[in-house]
Amino acid sequence: HNEHGICQPCFIALPWHKLPQCPQCGLQTQISDSVCGNCLISTPDFDATHTLFTYDYPVDRLLQHYKYNNSLHLSHTFAQLLYENKLKQLSNIDKVDLIILFLIICILNGIPILFLFV
């Protein structure tokens, strides 16, 4: 296992989400970091959404293992990956009062997406 608590082949195979998305709700947009029409019309009650992965192998298996096999060490893995790959780049990270990881899996344009709401 690497420093993230998962084996190296799984780490290499992580399906990073790279499509442009609305910074408010995380839905796919045509232009990266542009707020979608839904958020312009009705702003959600949260500040931002950071989508780290598409819901595909090995993330799907890791989440199932975390949920059904009492593998709570994976919560540290997901939090560390979220911080290193998304939150660390935020200019206002010291202004964040609370981070709540809320996982939701949604299929957008045929692609399963794993949303992490912050």
Salt bridges, closest charged atoms under 4 A:
GLU3 OE2 - HIS4 ND1 3.65
GLU84 OE1 - HIS4 NE2 2.76
